[in-house]
Amino acid sequence: MSIVDDLVSNFVERNGIRLNGAFTITLVDGGVSIKGEVLSVVRDQKKNKDILKVNAPVTADVKIGNIIIPLPQIR
């Protein structure tokens, strides 16, 4: 394995991630709007210590294109 593989595997095996937060999903013309906040903590499980705390706002507008459903011809 490479050094990067070792670092990533050690990080994943040794640390835990806790996510918390709330989102508001709103239907808008042509898609959805997502707003909220994510609170995350990366914890070193071996030392039983938090190593990173992040409080991140989330704002996203997702547009959905036209959906065309072909119908069979009725005779």
Secondary structure, DSSP 8 states (H G I E B T S, - for coil): --HHHHHHHHHHHHEEEEEEEEEEEEEETTEEEEEEEEEEEEEETTTTEEEEEEEEEEEEEEE------------
